Amino acid sequence: MVHDPPWLHVLPEGGALPVDLLLPTTGTTYVARVDGREMADLDGVFRSFYDGLRLPDYFGWNWNALHDCLRDLHWLPADHRVLIVEAADEALPDDPDERLVLFRALLSAGRRWSYTRKPDSVELGGLVLVLYGDAASVPSLREQLQSCWEEMTEAPC
């Protein structure tokens, strides 16, 4: 992205981030991992997020339900959350339009739980997103996310 939001990190597989970008200085943190290789279809997407994030039992197994659960993380007993999407470039390989729906849901949640700027510092928000992809696919992944981000910031979620 031209200007990544501070809560979004897109990295090549094996890339690393300083721990201070992921973890707060105090409070409880919940870390969840999902794998794009397990998201060949919509059932795989919903199953990955249900299992990886331990979504509530009322999860409805559709995009609206995933969007709602990601935007209202109060059901997760933690002060901060880190969501790692491994092989994000491999999610929904045969349906690029649905992949963009997934990216919009992630970006919408990130924006909802984003950093809080204070006069003298920046406080870590409630959600940090880390998306990994094959090094060759990272530029394309960033373009897709940038397109979704621009679309979202031009129109309300």
TORKOL-4160 file (C-alpha; in steps of 0.2 Angstrom, whole numbers, padded with zeros to 4 digits, m for minus):
157
<pt num="1" X="0000" Y="0000" Z="0000"/>
<pt num="2" X="0005" Y="0018" Z="m0002"/>
<pt num="3" X="0002" Y="0021" Z="0016"/>
<pt num="4" X="m0002" Y="0006" Z="0026"/>
<pt num="5" X="m0013" Y="0009" Z="0041"/>
<pt num="6" X="m0002" Y="0007" Z="0056"/>
<pt num="7" X="m0012" Y="m0009" Z="0061"/>
<pt num="8" X="m0010" Y="m0018" Z="0045"/>
<pt num="9" X="0006" Y="m0027" Z="0040"/>
<pt num="10" X="0009" Y="m0036" Z="0023"/>
<pt num="11" X="0025" Y="m0047" Z="0023"/>
<pt num="12" X="0033" Y="m0060" Z="0013"/>
<pt num="13" X="0033" Y="m0077" Z="0021"/>
<pt num="14" X="0047" Y="m0078" Z="0034"/>
<pt num="15" X="0046" Y="m0059" Z="0036"/>
<pt num="16" X="0047" Y="m0052" Z="0053"/>
<pt num="17" X="0040" Y="m0037" Z="0063"/>
<pt num="18" X="0047" Y="m0029" Z="0079"/>
<pt num="19" X="0037" Y="m0035" Z="0093"/>
<pt num="20" X="0032" Y="m0018" Z="0098"/>
<pt num="21" X="0021" Y="m0016" Z="0083"/>
<pt num="22" X="0011" Y="m0032" Z="0088"/>
<pt num="23" X="0010" Y="m0032" Z="0107"/>
<pt num="24" X="0004" Y="m0019" Z="0119"/>
<pt num="25" X="0015" Y="m0014" Z="0134"/>
<pt num="26" X="0001" Y="m0020" Z="0146"/>
<pt num="27" X="m0015" Y="m0030" Z="0145"/>
<pt num="28" X="m0020" Y="m0047" Z="0138"/>
<pt num="29" X="m0017" Y="m0051" Z="0120"/>
<pt num="30" X="m0025" Y="m0065" Z="0110"/>
<pt num="31" X="m0016" Y="m0071" Z="0094"/>
<pt num="32" X="m0025" Y="m0081" Z="0081"/>
<pt num="33" X="m0018" Y="m0089" Z="0065"/>
<pt num="34" X="m0028" Y="m0093" Z="0049"/>
<pt num="35" X="m0020" Y="m0101" Z="0034"/>
<pt num="36" X="m0025" Y="m0095" Z="0016"/>
<pt num="37" X="m0020" Y="m0113" Z="0010"/>
<pt num="38" X="m0035" Y="m0119" Z="0019"/>
<pt num="39" X="m0047" Y="m0107" Z="0012"/>
<pt num="40" X="m0050" Y="m0114" Z="m0006"/>
<pt num="41" X="m0068" Y="m0110" Z="m0005"/>
<pt num="42" X="m0081" Y="m0101" Z="0006"/>
<pt num="43" X="m0083" Y="m0116" Z="0018"/>
<pt num="44" X="m0064" Y="m0116" Z="0020"/>
<pt num="45" X="m0064" Y="m0097" Z="0024"/>
<pt num="46" X="m0078" Y="m0098" Z="0037"/>
<pt num="47" X="m0071" Y="m0114" Z="0045"/>
<pt num="48" X="m0053" Y="m0106" Z="0046"/>
<pt num="49" X="m0060" Y="m0091" Z="0055"/>
<pt num="50" X="m0072" Y="m0101" Z="0066"/>
<pt num="51" X="m0058" Y="m0112" Z="0072"/>
<pt num="52" X="m0043" Y="m0100" Z="0072"/>
<pt num="53" X="m0052" Y="m0086" Z="0081"/>
<pt num="54" X="m0064" Y="m0097" Z="0091"/>
<pt num="55" X="m0079" Y="m0087" Z="0084"/>
<pt num="56" X="m0095" Y="m0088" Z="0095"/>
<pt num="57" X="m0107" Y="m0102" Z="0093"/>
<pt num="58" X="m0120" Y="m0090" Z="0085"/>
<pt num="59" X="m0108" Y="m0087" Z="0070"/>
<pt num="60" X="m0119" Y="m0088" Z="0055"/>
<pt num="61" X="m0107" Y="m0096" Z="0042"/>
<pt num="62" X="m0109" Y="m0082" Z="0029"/>
<pt num="63" X="m0100" Y="m0065" Z="0025"/>
<pt num="64" X="m0112" Y="m0054" Z="0035"/>
<pt num="65" X="m0109" Y="m0065" Z="0050"/>
<pt num="66" X="m0090" Y="m0065" Z="0048"/>
<pt num="67" X="m0090" Y="m0046" Z="0045"/>
<pt num="68" X="m0100" Y="m0044" Z="0061"/>
<pt num="69" X="m0089" Y="m0055" Z="0072"/>
<pt num="70" X="m0074" Y="m0046" Z="0066"/>
<pt num="71" X="m0081" Y="m0029" Z="0069"/>
<pt num="72" X="m0087" Y="m0034" Z="0087"/>
<pt num="73" X="m0073" Y="m0043" Z="0095"/>
<pt num="74" X="m0080" Y="m0040" Z="0113"/>
<pt num="75" X="m0084" Y="m0059" Z="0113"/>
<pt num="76" X="m0065" Y="m0062" Z="0113"/>
<pt num="77" X="m0059" Y="m0060" Z="0131"/>
<pt num="78" X="m0044" Y="m0050" Z="0128"/>
<pt num="79" X="m0038" Y="m0031" Z="0127"/>
<pt num="80" X="m0029" Y="m0033" Z="0111"/>
<pt num="81" X="m0030" Y="m0046" Z="0096"/>
<pt num="82" X="m0017" Y="m0050" Z="0083"/>
<pt num="83" X="m0024" Y="m0059" Z="0068"/>
<pt num="84" X="m0011" Y="m0068" Z="0057"/>
<pt num="85" X="m0016" Y="m0073" Z="0040"/>
<pt num="86" X="m0003" Y="m0085" Z="0033"/>
<pt num="87" X="m0003" Y="m0088" Z="0014"/>
<pt num="88" X="m0016" Y="m0074" Z="0012"/>
<pt num="89" X="m0012" Y="m0074" Z="m0007"/>
<pt num="90" X="m0018" Y="m0091" Z="m0008"/>
<pt num="91" X="m0036" Y="m0088" Z="m0001"/>
<pt num="92" X="m0050" Y="m0091" Z="m0013"/>
<pt num="93" X="m0038" Y="m0094" Z="m0028"/>
<pt num="94" X="m0053" Y="m0097" Z="m0040"/>
<pt num="95" X="m0063" Y="m0083" Z="m0034"/>
<pt num="96" X="m0054" Y="m0066" Z="m0034"/>
<pt num="97" X="m0071" Y="m0057" Z="m0031"/>
<pt num="98" X="m0074" Y="m0067" Z="m0015"/>
<pt num="99" X="m0056" Y="m0064" Z="m0010"/>
<pt num="100" X="m0059" Y="m0045" Z="m0011"/>
<pt num="101" X="m0074" Y="m0048" Z="0001"/>
<pt num="102" X="m0063" Y="m0056" Z="0013"/>
<pt num="103" X="m0050" Y="m0042" Z="0012"/>
<pt num="104" X="m0064" Y="m0029" Z="0015"/>
<pt num="105" X="m0070" Y="m0038" Z="0030"/>
<pt num="106" X="m0052" Y="m0039" Z="0037"/>
<pt num="107" X="m0049" Y="m0020" Z="0033"/>
<pt num="108" X="m0066" Y="m0015" Z="0040"/>
<pt num="109" X="m0062" Y="m0024" Z="0056"/>
<pt num="110" X="m0044" Y="m0016" Z="0057"/>
<pt num="111" X="m0051" Y="0001" Z="0054"/>
<pt num="112" X="m0064" Y="m0002" Z="0068"/>
<pt num="113" X="m0051" Y="m0008" Z="0081"/>
<pt num="114" X="m0037" Y="0004" Z="0075"/>
<pt num="115" X="m0024" Y="0013" Z="0084"/>
<pt num="116" X="m0029" Y="0027" Z="0096"/>
<pt num="117" X="m0018" Y="0043" Z="0094"/>
<pt num="118" X="m0015" Y="0052" Z="0110"/>
<pt num="119" X="m0007" Y="0069" Z="0111"/>
<pt num="120" X="0010" Y="0062" Z="0118"/>
<pt num="121" X="0010" Y="0044" Z="0110"/>
<pt num="122" X="0001" Y="0031" Z="0100"/>
<pt num="123" X="m0008" Y="0017" Z="0109"/>
<pt num="124" X="m0010" Y="0000" Z="0101"/>
<pt num="125" X="m0028" Y="m0003" Z="0096"/>
<pt num="126" X="m0038" Y="m0018" Z="0098"/>
<pt num="127" X="m0033" Y="m0027" Z="0082"/>
<pt num="128" X="m0017" Y="m0029" Z="0072"/>
<pt num="129" X="m0018" Y="m0038" Z="0056"/>
<pt num="130" X="m0003" Y="m0047" Z="0048"/>
<pt num="131" X="m0004" Y="m0055" Z="0031"/>
<pt num="132" X="0009" Y="m0066" Z="0024"/>
<pt num="133" X="0011" Y="m0071" Z="0006"/>
<pt num="134" X="0024" Y="m0078" Z="m0006"/>
<pt num="135" X="0037" Y="m0065" Z="m0009"/>
<pt num="136" X="0032" Y="m0064" Z="m0027"/>
<pt num="137" X="0014" Y="m0061" Z="m0023"/>
<pt num="138" X="0016" Y="m0047" Z="m0010"/>
<pt num="139" X="0015" Y="m0033" Z="m0023"/>
<pt num="140" X="m0001" Y="m0040" Z="m0030"/>
<pt num="141" X="m0008" Y="m0043" Z="m0012"/>
<pt num="142" X="m0004" Y="m0025" Z="m0007"/>
<pt num="143" X="m0012" Y="m0018" Z="m0023"/>
<pt num="144" X="m0028" Y="m0028" Z="m0019"/>
<pt num="145" X="m0028" Y="m0022" Z="m0001"/>
<pt num="146" X="m0025" Y="m0004" Z="m0007"/>
<pt num="147" X="m0039" Y="m0005" Z="m0019"/>
<pt num="148" X="m0051" Y="m0012" Z="m0005"/>
<pt num="149" X="m0044" Y="0002" Z="0007"/>
<pt num="150" X="m0047" Y="0016" Z="m0005"/>
<pt num="151" X="m0065" Y="0009" Z="m0009"/>
<pt num="152" X="m0069" Y="0008" Z="0010"/>
<pt num="153" X="m0062" Y="0025" Z="0014"/>
<pt num="154" X="m0072" Y="0033" Z="0000"/>
<pt num="155" X="m0088" Y="0025" Z="0006"/>
<pt num="156" X="m0094" Y="0021" Z="0023"/>
<pt num="157" X="m0093" Y="0003" Z="0028"/>
